[in-house]
Amino acid sequence: MSNEQRNYMQILRFGNYTVPEFVEVRGKPWIYYGENNNYPDYLVNLFNRSAKHNAIVTGKKEYITGNGWVVNEAGLNATQLSAATGFLKEANVDESLDDILEKAALDLEIFGGFAIQVIYTKGTGKIAEIYHIDFSKIRVSQDGSFYYFSNDWTKYHQSLESTGLKGFNPFNPDKPTGTQLLYFKEYRPRLEVYPIPDYIGCIPYIEVDYEIANFHLNNIKNGFWGSFMINFNNGVPVPEEQQTLETMLKNKFTGSGNAGRFVLNFSDDKTKAPDLLPLQVPDMDKQFTLLNDSVQQEIFTGHKITSPMLFGIKTAGQLGGRDELREASELFQNTYINHKQQLLTRVFNSLLEVNGVNNKPLKIMPSSPISWQVPDAVIATAMTKDEVRENIGLKPLQIKDVSDVLPPVKQASLPPTKL
């Protein structure tokens, strides 16, 4: 069978998401965080591109940080209380401990870990300052005994001048000197170097969420033109030419960013012009609605969300009342937030121990999305008329005579007195 008698159809395949690998690279003292050493950048891009994912991550961060740090004064002497309150108010010259908490909690949600720079007072062994370090900019040495910081890990050649490369010794309260790095990561089996986030299982759906929005945006910009199958009628090229043509078309016309574009063809022979066959999918709008609902559900499942109402999303079958929202909040607090707050509390109290405060006084004050309120009708039945008037800013009623408020007394009729 000749080439002219055969038909070929090429299927354009797209890359699948895979869990990152942490590998050693010859000549590099640090372990690569992903194949190209840029997996944290990928997670940041997901956070910035997907509206649903961004809203959930920032919302979880707000629940975790709550109303900020408070100091439990029980069991603290005057010196310890002063050290704890001073640490809370001024973690460094520019930030309070609440500021550090906000950044650490966000890193914990995006990456599954966070990093704190610890600076000791010379000669005393006490912590003078702590700073938050962007977790995406830290890499671990091959033996795990040293940490490297760089502003740009995409560059192959690293130096202090070009990327700000510098190193840190790990946090060690038994050797309190100089500057150290507290590198915290959540435990996950078989991961000894870098963490992966809680939502690792729903990352493909996070990508789909962005691509759906991008597809619709570009479809609108390009005038809702349909997609086409291109059928060339001038013979079957050799496999190398087929691959070249496939690559050119894939690079130029595929992907959500090219939604709705058409192919412009130039030909000097009308009989050999390519056929453009529209591939219109019926009920596309309904299919995208179903896909969007599925994506939303999978993203919430991957994030361990007990109720979308906690993030301002109402779903079918939910009334959205105060009681339902309060119950969802308590469940989410108990099944997810408490654990995250305990992790952060344990780490920051360990820093206070270096400065002689051993009672673990720091704790995070939880917040609630809704406060319990007594209905006005119930309040009114439990208050006098003057209390109600005072509550709404009115003066109490003026009582001029006791008879104004007491019921009239009926005079009993007596039988006539006999003389």
Legacy VTK file of the C-alpha trace (Angstrom):
# vtk DataFile Version 3.0
C-alpha trace
ASCII
DATASET POLYDATA
POINTS 419 float
0.000 0.000 0.000
1.486 3.319 -1.097
1.666 6.499 0.968
-1.029 8.028 -1.254
-3.445 5.224 -0.312
-2.925 5.418 3.446
-4.579 7.777 5.889
-2.943 8.905 9.114
-4.530 10.581 12.126
-2.255 12.133 14.742
-3.474 12.479 18.318
-2.115 15.514 20.184
-1.192 14.379 23.677
-0.841 16.729 26.623
1.341 16.341 29.659
-0.103 14.737 32.793
0.494 15.976 36.317
2.974 13.916 38.309
4.085 14.152 41.938
7.449 15.959 42.096
10.692 14.104 42.612
13.445 15.363 44.904
16.736 14.354 43.330
20.449 14.869 43.779
22.237 16.539 40.863
25.930 16.000 40.294
27.942 19.093 41.123
25.176 20.700 43.206
25.371 20.616 47.017
21.574 20.980 47.361
18.790 18.572 46.496
16.545 19.651 43.641
13.016 20.607 44.748
11.320 18.969 41.763
12.854 17.915 38.457
13.888 21.460 37.499
14.305 22.675 41.080
11.269 24.942 40.705
8.337 22.998 42.177
7.606 25.745 44.776
7.233 28.235 41.898
4.670 25.897 40.350
2.685 25.847 43.624
2.789 29.649 43.802
1.492 29.849 40.223
-1.415 27.563 41.150
-2.176 29.829 44.098
-2.148 32.937 41.905
-4.053 31.522 38.911
-6.983 29.530 40.333
-9.688 31.670 41.921
-11.188 28.774 43.901
-7.839 27.517 45.156
-6.702 31.020 46.111
-9.903 31.705 48.041
-9.626 28.426 49.956
-5.932 28.836 50.843
-6.319 32.431 52.018
-9.492 31.523 53.884
-7.787 28.627 55.674
-4.927 30.931 56.578
-7.414 33.350 58.164
-9.029 30.560 60.175
-5.628 29.307 61.354
-4.319 32.704 62.463
-7.657 33.529 64.099
-7.418 36.605 66.298
-3.656 36.277 66.674
-1.349 35.334 69.515
-2.241 35.703 73.186
-0.090 35.043 76.247
-1.378 32.766 79.001
-0.045 34.449 82.118
-0.704 31.488 84.438
2.518 30.110 85.902
4.729 32.917 84.571
6.856 35.072 86.825
7.407 38.745 86.065
10.569 38.108 84.036
8.978 35.388 81.920
5.835 37.447 81.328
7.947 40.391 80.188
9.936 38.181 77.820
6.782 36.617 76.350
4.876 39.885 75.834
7.979 41.577 74.433
8.497 38.710 71.978
4.863 38.962 70.905
4.949 42.719 70.321
8.334 42.889 68.611
9.589 39.787 66.821
12.024 42.033 64.934
12.493 45.745 64.343
9.668 45.865 61.777
7.209 43.110 62.671
5.179 41.715 65.538
4.798 37.984 66.148
1.314 38.217 64.593
2.936 39.425 61.357
5.269 36.420 61.373
2.316 34.117 62.108
0.384 35.372 59.060
3.266 34.596 56.690
4.174 31.258 58.269
0.545 30.073 58.154
0.235 30.994 54.474
3.444 29.123 53.605
2.211 26.145 55.604
-0.955 26.013 53.508
0.741 26.528 50.131
3.872 24.393 50.560
3.283 22.231 53.631
6.052 23.958 55.601
7.583 27.292 56.605
10.983 28.748 57.490
12.047 31.142 60.258
15.395 32.923 60.466
16.642 33.035 64.069
19.191 35.648 65.135
20.885 35.293 68.527
22.195 38.022 70.781
25.957 37.806 70.817
27.334 36.353 74.035
23.990 35.681 75.786
22.553 32.743 73.837
19.161 34.467 73.763
17.101 35.075 70.639
17.252 38.711 69.626
15.067 38.624 66.486
13.232 36.248 64.198
12.271 36.782 60.550
10.036 34.918 58.154
11.893 33.490 55.139
10.037 32.710 51.904
9.786 28.911 51.929
10.019 28.712 48.130
13.543 30.152 48.243
15.073 27.496 50.523
16.844 24.303 49.416
18.247 21.513 51.575
21.786 20.152 51.345
22.293 16.570 50.256
23.094 15.394 53.780
20.328 17.531 55.336
22.739 19.437 57.583
22.664 22.807 55.821
20.187 25.107 54.088
20.640 27.344 51.064
18.752 30.521 50.181
18.452 31.989 46.683
16.179 34.622 45.149
16.108 32.738 41.831
16.608 28.981 41.694
15.875 28.854 37.942
19.426 30.031 37.218
21.889 27.191 36.911
24.848 29.241 38.155
24.231 30.514 41.666
26.242 33.186 43.457
25.829 35.856 46.110
26.064 38.565 43.458
23.612 37.158 40.885
20.969 35.387 42.968
21.752 36.280 46.590
22.867 32.735 47.385
23.749 32.226 51.044
23.659 29.440 53.600
22.170 28.757 57.026
22.950 26.318 59.779
19.852 24.526 61.091
18.124 25.773 64.238
19.860 24.286 67.273
19.044 25.764 70.722
21.990 23.820 72.185
24.343 25.944 70.044
22.745 29.408 70.227
25.077 31.524 68.146
24.983 33.637 65.002
22.073 33.089 62.596
20.195 29.826 62.151
17.216 28.606 60.122
14.221 26.849 61.636
12.952 24.738 58.725
9.588 23.154 59.531
7.767 20.685 57.291
4.731 18.553 57.947
5.335 14.836 58.158
4.403 12.653 55.218
5.640 9.066 54.746
8.709 8.617 52.511
9.384 12.352 52.280
12.553 13.189 54.166
13.710 16.376 52.433
10.886 18.587 51.184
7.166 18.595 51.990
4.240 18.439 49.622
0.982 20.261 50.359
-2.224 18.790 51.764
-4.070 19.456 48.518
-1.641 17.401 46.385
-4.454 15.080 45.267
-6.584 17.836 43.722
-3.838 19.720 41.871
-5.062 18.492 38.442
-8.477 19.986 39.215
-6.873 23.259 40.293
-5.206 23.407 36.887
-8.522 22.617 35.198
-10.174 25.457 37.121
-7.707 27.931 35.664
-7.923 26.447 32.169
-11.737 26.641 32.141
-11.623 30.346 32.949
-8.840 30.924 30.423
-10.729 28.999 27.732
-13.894 31.059 28.158
-11.935 34.312 28.253
-10.092 33.574 25.026
-13.210 32.177 23.380
-14.947 35.492 24.002
-11.940 37.498 22.823
-11.738 35.458 19.609
-15.412 35.777 18.751
-16.593 32.234 19.633
-15.085 30.618 16.538
-15.257 26.836 16.706
-12.440 24.302 16.764
-11.473 22.459 13.573
-9.967 19.233 12.339
-7.476 19.987 9.557
-7.396 17.379 6.794
-4.580 17.918 4.235
-5.385 16.503 0.788
-1.996 16.786 -0.883
-0.553 13.410 0.096
0.817 11.772 3.237
4.214 13.152 4.248
6.969 11.065 5.770
6.809 10.586 9.569
9.463 13.268 10.210
7.447 15.865 8.308
4.265 14.770 10.074
5.950 15.310 13.447
7.230 18.752 12.418
3.783 19.841 11.241
2.149 18.413 14.357
4.552 20.335 16.607
4.009 23.591 14.726
0.212 23.343 14.962
0.317 22.263 18.592
2.556 25.163 19.626
0.513 27.748 17.764
-3.094 26.711 18.046
-3.722 24.379 21.011
-4.367 25.116 24.634
-6.992 27.179 26.447
-5.176 30.386 25.511
-5.958 29.734 21.840
-9.646 28.906 22.298
-11.794 29.863 19.343
-8.966 30.636 16.906
-9.073 29.537 13.300
-6.384 28.330 10.878
-5.454 30.533 7.906
-4.271 28.458 4.938
-2.461 29.549 1.775
-2.651 27.262 -1.310
-1.909 27.600 -5.036
-4.119 24.648 -5.968
-7.741 24.628 -4.908
-8.017 20.869 -5.417
-5.274 20.244 -2.856
-6.494 22.713 -0.242
-6.930 21.274 3.259
-10.413 20.517 4.582
-11.406 22.241 7.805
-14.012 20.153 9.562
-15.728 21.881 12.504
-15.767 19.788 15.671
-18.680 21.285 17.516
-19.625 19.510 20.718
-23.370 19.613 21.474
-24.514 21.293 24.704
-21.041 22.691 25.359
-22.421 25.213 27.865
-24.042 22.438 29.936
-20.899 20.336 29.822
-18.791 23.199 31.119
-21.313 23.805 33.904
-21.096 20.156 34.960
-17.299 20.224 34.700
-17.105 23.370 36.798
-19.302 21.804 39.501
-17.141 18.672 39.485
-13.940 20.702 39.678
-15.287 22.742 42.586
-16.269 19.600 44.500
-12.899 17.925 43.929
-10.969 21.017 45.002
-12.977 21.267 48.216
-12.469 17.557 48.859
-8.722 17.851 48.281
-8.581 20.752 50.733
-10.529 18.796 53.399
-13.274 21.428 53.477
-16.272 20.302 55.533
-18.634 22.965 54.149
-18.213 25.408 51.233
-20.339 27.881 53.210
-17.282 28.644 55.338
-15.716 30.193 52.238
-18.764 32.062 51.001
-20.009 29.364 48.589
-23.552 28.060 48.963
-24.339 24.661 47.494
-27.615 22.923 46.719
-29.374 21.520 49.777
-27.747 23.911 52.242
-29.982 26.435 53.964
-27.129 28.688 54.972
-28.599 29.621 58.351
-26.687 30.647 61.442
-26.992 27.262 63.119
-25.776 25.373 60.039
-22.850 27.746 59.549
-21.917 27.553 63.211
-21.941 23.734 63.175
-19.818 23.669 60.002
-17.357 26.079 61.595
-17.010 23.966 64.733
-16.482 20.808 62.681
-13.808 22.442 60.505
-12.120 23.896 63.589
-11.971 20.482 65.248
-10.987 18.406 62.219
-8.472 20.729 60.551
-7.722 24.115 62.119
-6.885 22.903 65.632
-4.149 20.633 64.274
-2.548 23.446 62.252
-2.703 25.829 65.209
-1.064 23.242 67.454
1.811 22.841 64.978
2.449 26.588 64.871
2.032 26.995 68.627
4.531 24.225 69.342
7.145 25.756 67.040
6.874 29.316 68.339
6.792 28.232 71.985
10.030 26.327 71.328
11.591 29.645 70.350
10.417 31.216 73.601
12.029 28.375 75.550
15.408 29.558 74.299
14.766 32.814 76.141
13.881 31.054 79.387
10.082 30.900 79.080
9.309 27.202 79.543
5.576 27.237 80.311
4.443 27.305 76.657
2.438 30.485 77.181
1.703 31.315 73.531
-1.567 30.233 72.003
-3.661 31.340 69.048
-7.034 32.859 69.842
-9.559 31.130 67.536
-12.031 33.149 65.539
-15.536 32.263 64.447
-17.150 33.235 61.149
-20.340 34.114 63.004
-21.088 35.044 66.593
-24.043 33.706 68.499
-26.709 36.338 69.017
-29.990 36.242 70.900
-32.884 37.144 68.608
-34.434 40.566 69.267
-37.831 39.040 69.919
-36.387 36.902 72.736
-34.577 39.906 74.214
-37.783 41.965 74.199
-39.711 39.352 76.179
-37.024 39.297 78.890
-36.826 43.087 79.380
-39.136 45.660 80.897
-40.626 48.396 78.752
-38.188 50.965 80.142
-35.196 48.622 79.544
-36.276 48.177 75.947
-36.689 51.952 75.515
-33.254 52.549 77.026
-31.696 49.907 74.728
-32.997 51.731 71.645
-31.995 55.157 72.920
-35.322 56.406 74.318
-35.980 57.870 77.730
-37.922 55.792 80.250
-41.593 56.513 80.729
-42.328 59.210 83.301
-44.525 57.828 86.125
-46.540 60.659 87.724
-48.718 58.655 90.047
-48.723 55.137 91.418
-52.216 54.766 90.068
-50.772 55.059 86.558
-49.118 51.660 86.884
-51.317 49.891 89.488
-54.708 48.467 88.589
-57.656 50.245 90.242
-58.815 48.739 93.558
-62.425 47.705 93.596
-64.324 48.834 96.709
-66.083 45.956 98.411
-69.797 46.590 99.028
-70.732 46.214 102.735
-74.136 45.334 104.085
-75.958 48.168 105.894
-75.165 48.443 109.612
-77.982 47.853 111.980
-78.339 50.400 114.758
LINES 1 420
419 0 1 2 3 4 5 6 7 8 9 10 11 12 13 14 15 16 17 18 19 20 21 22 23 24 25 26 27 28 29 30 31 32 33 34 35 36 37 38 39 40 41 42 43 44 45 46 47 48 49 50 51 52 53 54 55 56 57 58 59 60 61 62 63 64 65 66 67 68 69 70 71 72 73 74 75 76 77 78 79 80 81 82 83 84 85 86 87 88 89 90 91 92 93 94 95 96 97 98 99 100 101 102 103 104 105 106 107 108 109 110 111 112 113 114 115 116 117 118 119 120 121 122 123 124 125 126 127 128 129 130 131 132 133 134 135 136 137 138 139 140 141 142 143 144 145 146 147 148 149 150 151 152 153 154 155 156 157 158 159 160 161 162 163 164 165 166 167 168 169 170 171 172 173 174 175 176 177 178 179 180 181 182 183 184 185 186 187 188 189 190 191 192 193 194 195 196 197 198 199 200 201 202 203 204 205 206 207 208 209 210 211 212 213 214 215 216 217 218 219 220 221 222 223 224 225 226 227 228 229 230 231 232 233 234 235 236 237 238 239 240 241 242 243 244 245 246 247 248 249 250 251 252 253 254 255 256 257 258 259 260 261 262 263 264 265 266 267 268 269 270 271 272 273 274 275 276 277 278 279 280 281 282 283 284 285 286 287 288 289 290 291 292 293 294 295 296 297 298 299 300 301 302 303 304 305 306 307 308 309 310 311 312 313 314 315 316 317 318 319 320 321 322 323 324 325 326 327 328 329 330 331 332 333 334 335 336 337 338 339 340 341 342 343 344 345 346 347 348 349 350 351 352 353 354 355 356 357 358 359 360 361 362 363 364 365 366 367 368 369 370 371 372 373 374 375 376 377 378 379 380 381 382 383 384 385 386 387 388 389 390 391 392 393 394 395 396 397 398 399 400 401 402 403 404 405 406 407 408 409 410 411 412 413 414 415 416 417 418
